[in-house]
Amino acid sequence: MAEGGTLRIGLFGIGLAAYWSQFEGLEARLMGYVERVAERLAGPGREIVNFGLVDSVEKAFAVGHQARRQDVDLLVLYVTTYALSSTVLPVVRRAKVPVLVLNLQPEAAIDYARLNSLPDRTAMTGEWLAFCSACPVPEIANVFARAGIPLHQVTGVLDGDPECWREIGDWIAAAQVVETLSHLRLGLMGHYYGGMLDIATDLTAVSSVFGTHIEQLEIDELGELRGEVTSGVLAAKLEAFSSEFDIQADCSAVELDRAARTAAALDELVKRHSLGALAYFYNGSGSAMNEDTITSIILGTSMLTRRGVPVAGEYEVKNVLAMKILDSLGAGGSFTEYYAIDFRDDVVLMGHDGPGHSGIAEGRLKVKPLAVYHGKVGHGLSVEMSVKNGPVTLLSVAEDGGRFKLLVAEGASEAGPILEIGNTNSRYRFSIGARAFVQRWNEQAPAHHCAVGVGHVASKLEKLGKLLGIAVVRVC
C-alpha cells in the first residue's frame, strides 16, 4: 500500500431536462460552466473526473455507479440552475464519499437592463435560469439532512471571486489530506513513555477514523540495519549532515558517526516498510545495540521529518498524525510542548527534545552534544532550532470522551531570547494573549504535545475535520 497519491475528484452539474427544449442554448451554456469549473479544480496531485450535466433520475443513477467504478475520493456538485433533489441523492448515496456543493453564479449580478430588453418572456426566463444556482440549494440541504449526509457548501461567483475560490481551494487541500491519511503507513517502534497517560490511544480507532495503517516495528531491526551500513553510505550521510545542519565545534567525530549510521539505517527502515510517518520511544537499557541505536536517532529522524516522513518521539501516535497533517498542507509540522510562559513579553515558549523540522526553521538547525537526554537514557547529539518568524498554526489531535477532535490555534513565531539547551524552542504570540491562550487550550484537554507548522491553515483544518467527521475547536 503506497502513501496517498492522486486525489480523484468527481464533478457533476445538475439541471432539469424539461428546460432544454423550452430555452434554446441553456443546456450548452450550463455545460460550458461545468467545464470551466473542471478547469479551475485541476491542479497538482488531482485528477478531475467530469460526469457532465445530470438532469434526470436515470442519469443520476448512472453517474452514481460511474463514480463508484471511477473510485472518486470527493464529489463536487456544481449547482448550475434549478434541479430536482431526486437527481442529486442517487449520485451521492451510491458514491459514498464526501460531497462539496458549489452554489456559484456565472456573474456577480444579473444584467437587469439586458434581461428586461430581451424580445419575450421565454428568453428572459432562460437568462434568469442561467443565474438560478441558489434556488435548489435549500432543497438539497434539506434532503441531505434527512438522509444523514453532511452538507459542505461554497457560495459565490464562477469568475472574479478570489475569496470563493480560496475557500474551494481549502476544501480541496483538506480532501487531499484525507486521501494522504487514508493511505498512510505509520510505523510504531518501541513503547509508550511510561506514565504519560495522555498520549495512550486506541490504534483501532486511529485506523477507523483516519484510515491509517499501523505498522509495528522492532528496535532490533533498526539496530541490525545499522550494522549493515557500508562505509560509502556512511560517508554520504556525514556529508548530508554538513549540508543540512550547523554542526557545532564540540560535536565529536564518534558521535557524528553514530548518528550518521543510524540515519542511514532509518532510511532503509522507512523504505523497507513504505513508511509515511514514525513514532518511537525506547529505553534501550540492557542491550548495548539498542541503546546505541536509540541514543543516536535524533539527526536521522530530523532529516526524515523534513523529507515529509514526520517522526515523533515518546511514541506519540496522535501527535505524529498532527505533524503529518500539517506537513501535507505544506506547513511543515514539528513536535512541541509548553516550555514556559514569558508574562513580561506576553509570549509562550514552546519546543521539545528529539527531532526538529529543518524545513520550517529560522536558519539552520544547530547540532549540539548533550551529556544527558533529560528524562531518557544515555547521551548523544541533539538539534536546536526556532520556527521561522511569522505566522504559525498549532494543531493537536486530541481525544475527547473517546472521540478524536482537532484542536487548532493560529499565532506568530517571534524573534527573541530562547533556551539554548540543544532542543527545539520558539517564542509564540497569540491574539488573545499568552495567559488566555494557555487557559483556553488547556480547557480542551489536549495531550501535552502538539504540532506546529508555518502559516495560518486553520481554515483548511476546519474543513478537514468536517470531511473526517470529527470536531474542530479553534482557540484563536
C-alpha positions in Angstrom: 0.0 0.0 0.0 1.6 3.2 -1.1 1.1 6.5 0.7 -1.5 8.8 -0.8 -1.1 9.9 -4.4 -3.7 11.4 -6.7 -6.9 12.9 -5.4 -9.7 11.8 -7.7 -12.5 14.5 -7.8 -15.8 13.5 -9.4 -17.5 16.6 -10.8 -21.1 16.9 -11.9 -23.5 19.7 -12.6 -27.3 19.5 -12.3 -30.2 20.8 -14.3 -33.8 20.0 -15.3 -34.2 18.1 -18.6 -37.6 19.8 -19.2 -35.8 23.2 -19.6 -33.7 22.2 -22.6 -36.5 22.2 -25.2 -38.0 25.3 -23.6 -35.0 27.5 -23.5 -32.7 27.5 -26.5 -29.0 27.3 -25.7 -29.4 26.9 -21.9 -28.1 23.4 -21.7 -25.0 24.1 -23.7 -24.4 27.3 -21.7 -24.6 25.4 -18.4 -22.4 22.6 -19.7 -19.8 25.2 -20.6 -19.9 26.4 -16.9 -19.3 22.9 -15.7 -16.2 22.7 -18.0 -14.9 25.9 -16.5 -15.3 24.6 -13.0 -13.4 21.5 -14.1 -10.5 23.7 -15.3 -10.5 25.6 -12.1 -10.4 22.5 -9.9 -7.4 21.0 -11.8 -4.0 21.1 -10.1 -1.0 19.1 -9.0 -2.0 15.7 -7.4 -5.6 15.9 -8.7 -7.5 14.0 -11.3 -10.8 15.5 -12.4 -13.5 13.0 -13.5 -16.1 15.2 -15.2 -19.5 13.4 -15.3 -21.1 16.4 -17.1 -24.7 17.5 -16.5 -27.1 15.3 -14.6 -30.6 16.3 -15.5 -32.8 13.2 -14.8 -33.1 10.5 -12.3 -31.9 8.0 -14.8 -28.7 9.9 -15.3 -28.3 10.3 -11.6 -28.3 6.5 -11.0 -25.9 6.0 -13.9 -23.5 8.7 -12.6 -23.6 7.2 -9.1 -22.5 3.9 -10.5 -19.8 5.6 -12.6 -18.5 7.4 -9.5 -18.1 4.1 -7.7 -16.3 2.5 -10.6 -14.0 5.5 -11.0 -13.1 5.3 -7.3 -13.5 9.0 -6.7 -12.4 10.4 -3.3 -14.6 13.6 -3.4 -17.7 14.6 -5.3 -18.1 18.2 -6.4 -21.7 19.2 -7.2 -21.9 22.3 -9.2 -25.5 23.7 -9.0 -25.9 25.4 -12.4 -29.7 26.0 -12.2 -32.8 24.7 -10.6 -32.8 20.9 -10.4 -34.8 18.3 -8.6 -33.2 16.8 -5.5 -34.0 13.4 -6.9 -31.3 14.0 -9.4 -28.7 14.5 -6.7 -29.4 11.9 -4.0 -28.8 8.8 -6.1 -25.3 10.1 -7.1 -24.3 10.9 -3.6 -25.7 7.8 -2.0 -24.0 5.4 -4.5 -20.7 7.2 -4.4 -20.4 7.1 -0.6 -17.8 9.9 -0.5 -17.9 13.5 0.8 -19.6 16.0 -1.5 -18.9 19.7 -1.9 -21.8 21.7 -3.1 -20.9 24.7 -5.3 -23.5 27.4 -5.4 -21.8 29.6 -8.0 -23.5 32.2 -10.2 -21.8 32.9 -13.6 -21.6 36.6 -12.7 -21.9 38.7 -9.6 -25.3 40.1 -10.6 -27.9 39.7 -13.4 -27.7 42.4 -16.0 -31.3 43.6 -15.4 -31.5 46.0 -18.3 -30.2 43.4 -20.7 -32.6 40.7 -19.4 -35.6 43.0 -19.5 -34.8 44.1 -23.0 -35.0 40.6 -24.4 -37.7 40.0 -27.1 -40.0 37.8 -25.0 -40.6 36.4 -21.5 -39.4 33.0 -22.5 -36.0 34.4 -23.4 -36.0 36.4 -20.2 -36.7 33.3 -18.1 -34.0 31.4 -19.9 -31.5 34.1 -19.0 -32.7 34.1 -15.4 -32.4 30.3 -15.1 -28.7 30.6 -16.1 -28.3 32.5 -12.8 -30.6 30.3 -10.7 -28.0 28.2 -8.9 -29.1 29.4 -5.4 -32.7 28.2 -5.9 -32.3 24.4 -5.3 -29.6 24.5 -2.6 -32.1 24.7 0.3 -33.9 21.7 -1.2 -30.6 19.8 -1.5 -29.7 20.8 2.1 -33.0 19.5 3.4 -32.6 16.1 1.7 -29.0 15.8 2.8 -30.0 16.4 6.4 -32.8 13.9 6.3 -30.5 11.3 4.6 -27.7 11.9 7.1 -25.4 13.3 4.5 -23.1 16.2 5.7 -23.6 19.4 3.7 -20.4 21.2 2.7 -21.0 24.2 0.6 -19.4 27.2 -1.0 -21.4 30.2 -2.3 -20.0 32.7 -4.7 -19.3 33.6 -8.3 -17.8 31.4 -11.0 -15.3 34.1 -12.1 -13.9 37.2 -10.4 -14.4 35.9 -6.9 -11.0 35.1 -5.3 -12.4 34.6 -1.8 -14.8 32.0 -3.1 -12.1 30.1 -4.9 -9.7 30.3 -1.9 -12.4 28.6 0.1 -12.8 25.9 -2.6 -9.1 25.5 -2.6 -9.1 24.9 1.1 -11.7 22.2 0.7 -9.6 20.5 -2.0 -6.5 20.8 0.2 -8.4 19.2 3.1 -9.6 16.4 0.8 -6.0 15.8 -0.3 -5.0 15.4 3.4 -7.8 12.9 3.9 -6.6 10.9 0.9 -3.0 11.0 2.3 -4.0 9.8 5.7 -6.1 7.0 4.3 -3.1 5.6 2.6 -0.5 6.4 5.3 1.6 3.6 6.8 2.5 4.8 10.3 5.4 2.9 12.0 5.4 2.5 15.7 8.7 1.4 17.3 9.2 0.7 20.9 6.6 1.6 23.5 4.9 4.5 25.3 6.9 6.6 27.6 5.9 5.1 31.0 3.3 7.2 32.9 2.2 9.5 30.1 -1.4 8.5 30.2 -2.5 11.4 28.0 -0.7 10.0 24.9 -2.1 6.5 25.1 -4.6 5.9 22.3 -6.7 3.2 20.6 -4.9 2.1 17.4 -8.1 0.6 16.0 -9.8 4.0 16.3 -6.8 5.6 14.6 -7.3 3.3 11.6 -11.0 3.6 11.7 -11.2 7.5 11.7 -8.1 8.4 9.7 -7.8 5.2 7.5 -4.2 4.9 8.6 -2.4 1.6 8.6 -0.3 0.9 11.7 3.0 -1.0 11.2 4.5 -2.4 14.4 8.3 -2.3 14.3 11.1 -3.6 16.4 14.1 -1.5 17.6 16.2 -4.6 17.0 15.5 -4.3 13.3 16.9 -0.8 13.2 19.9 -1.9 15.2 20.6 -4.7 12.7 20.3 -2.3 9.8 22.9 -0.1 11.4 25.3 -2.9 11.3 24.8 -3.3 7.5 25.6 0.4 6.7 28.6 0.5 4.3 31.5 2.9 4.6 30.3 4.7 1.4 26.8 5.2 2.7 28.2 6.4 6.0 30.4 9.0 4.3 27.5 10.2 2.2 25.3 10.6 5.2 28.0 12.6 7.0 28.2 14.9 4.0 24.5 15.3 4.1 24.8 16.3 7.8 27.2 19.0 6.9 24.9 20.3 4.2 21.7 20.3 6.3 22.9 21.1 9.8 25.0 23.7 11.5 27.3 21.3 13.4 28.8 22.9 16.5 32.5 22.6 17.1 32.1 20.5 20.2 30.4 17.6 18.4 32.8 14.7 18.3 33.5 12.6 15.2 32.5 9.5 17.2 29.0 10.9 17.9 28.6 12.1 14.3 29.5 8.6 13.0 27.0 7.1 15.4 24.2 9.4 14.3 25.1 9.0 10.6 24.9 5.2 10.9 21.5 5.4 12.5 20.3 7.9 9.9 21.3 5.6 7.1 19.6 2.7 8.8 16.4 4.8 9.3 16.3 5.5 5.6 16.4 1.8 4.9 13.7 1.0 7.5 11.4 3.6 6.0 12.0 2.2 2.5 11.5 -1.4 3.6 8.2 -0.7 5.3 6.9 2.1 3.0 6.5 4.4 6.0 5.0 7.8 5.7 5.4 8.6 9.5 7.0 7.1 12.6 6.6 7.4 16.3 9.1 5.8 18.7 10.3 5.5 22.2 12.7 3.0 23.8 14.9 3.0 26.8 17.4 0.6 25.4 18.7 -0.4 28.8 20.3 -3.9 29.0 21.0 -4.0 25.2 24.2 -2.3 24.0 23.0 -2.4 20.4 19.6 -0.9 21.2 20.9 1.8 23.4 23.5 2.7 20.8 20.7 2.9 18.3 18.1 4.9 20.3 20.6 7.5 21.6 21.9 8.3 18.1 18.5 8.7 16.4 17.8 12.5 16.5 19.6 13.7 13.4 18.2 11.0 11.2 14.7 11.5 12.4 15.1 15.2 11.9 16.1 14.6 8.3 13.1 12.3 7.8 10.8 14.9 9.2 12.0 17.4 6.7 11.5 14.9 3.8 7.8 14.5 4.6 8.1 11.5 6.9 7.4 13.1 10.3 8.9 11.4 13.3 7.5 11.9 16.9 9.3 10.8 20.0 7.7 9.4 23.1 5.6 7.1 21.0 3.2 10.0 20.3 0.8 8.4 17.9 -1.8 11.2 17.9 0.8 13.9 17.5 2.7 12.3 14.6 -0.7 12.4 12.9 -0.9 16.1 13.6 2.6 16.6 12.2 1.6 14.6 9.1 -1.5 16.7 8.6 0.4 20.0 8.8 3.1 18.6 6.5 0.5 17.5 4.0 -0.8 21.1 4.0 2.7 22.4 3.2 3.0 23.9 6.7 5.7 21.6 7.9 4.9 20.1 11.3 7.4 19.9 14.2 7.0 18.3 17.6 6.4 20.7 20.5 5.0 21.3 24.0 4.9 24.1 26.6 8.3 25.2 28.0 7.3 28.2 30.0 5.3 31.4 29.8 7.0 34.8 29.5 4.5 37.0 31.1 6.6 40.1 30.7 6.7 39.8 26.9 3.3 38.0 26.7 4.6 35.1 24.8 4.6 31.3 25.3 7.9 29.4 25.0 7.3 26.0 23.3 9.6 23.3 22.0 10.7 19.7 22.6 13.7 17.4 22.6 14.3 15.0 19.8 13.6 15.6 16.1 13.1 19.0 14.6 11.8 20.1 11.2 14.6 22.0 9.4 12.3 23.0 6.6 10.4 25.4 8.9 13.4 26.5 11.0 14.7 30.1 11.3 18.1 29.4 9.9 19.8 26.0 10.0 19.4 23.5 12.8 22.3 23.6 15.2 23.6 20.2 16.2 24.9 20.1 19.8 26.1 17.3 22.1 24.2 16.6 25.2 25.8 14.9 28.2 22.3 13.7 29.2 19.0 13.3 27.5 16.7 14.6 30.2 14.2 12.1 31.4 15.7 9.5 29.0 18.6 7.1 28.7 22.1 8.0 27.5 23.7 10.9 25.8 24.5 12.0 22.2 23.7 14.6 19.6 20.6 16.8 19.6 19.2 19.6 17.4 18.4 23.2 18.4 16.1 25.4 16.3 13.4 28.0 16.4 10.5 28.0 14.0 10.6 30.7 11.2 9.4 34.1 12.4 6.0 34.8 11.1 2.5 33.2 11.2 2.2 29.7 12.7 -0.5 27.2 13.4 -0.6 24.8 16.3 -2.5 21.5 15.9 -3.3 18.8 18.4 -5.1 15.6 17.5 -6.8 15.2 20.8 -9.3 12.7 22.4 -12.5 13.9 23.9 -14.8 11.3 25.5 -13.3 8.5 23.4 -13.6 10.5 20.1 -10.9 12.4 18.2 -11.0 16.1 17.6 -8.7 18.7 16.1 -7.6 21.5 18.4 -6.2 24.5 16.5 -4.7 27.8 17.2 -3.1 30.5 15.0 -0.4 32.7 16.2 3.1 34.0 15.3 6.6 32.9 16.0 8.7 35.9 17.1 12.4 36.6 17.4 13.8 36.9 20.9 15.7 35.1 23.6 15.2 31.3 23.7 16.6 28.5 25.8 19.9 27.4 24.2 19.7 23.9 25.6 20.1 21.8 22.5 16.3 21.3 21.9 13.8 22.9 19.6 12.2 26.0 21.1 10.4 29.1 19.9 8.5 32.2 21.2 4.8 32.3 20.2 2.5 35.2 20.4 -1.3 34.8 20.2 -4.0 37.4 19.5 -5.7 36.6 22.8 -2.6 36.9 24.9 -0.4 34.2 26.5 -2.5 33.7 29.6 -5.8 33.3 27.8 -4.3 31.1 25.2 -2.8 28.7 27.7 -6.1 28.5 29.7 -8.3 28.1 26.6 -6.0 25.5 25.1 -5.9 23.5 28.4 -9.7 23.7 28.7 -9.9 21.4 25.6 -8.0 18.7 27.5 -5.4 18.0 24.8 -2.4 15.8 25.3 0.7 17.8 26.4 2.2 17.6 23.0 1.1 19.3 19.8 2.5 20.1 16.3 3.5 23.5 15.0 3.6 24.5 11.3 4.3 27.7 9.4 1.5 29.8 8.0 -2.2 30.1 9.0 -4.0 27.0 7.9 -6.9 26.9 10.4 -9.5 27.2 7.6 -8.1 24.1 5.9 -8.1 22.2 9.2 -11.7 23.1 10.0 -12.7 21.7 6.6 -10.5 18.6 7.2 -12.4 17.9 10.4 -15.7 18.1 8.6 -14.6 15.7 5.9 -13.3 13.3 8.6 -16.5 13.7 10.6 -14.7 14.9 13.8 -15.0 18.0 15.8 -12.6 21.0 15.3 -12.1 23.5 18.1 -10.3 26.8 17.2 -8.8 28.6 20.3 -7.7 31.6 18.3 
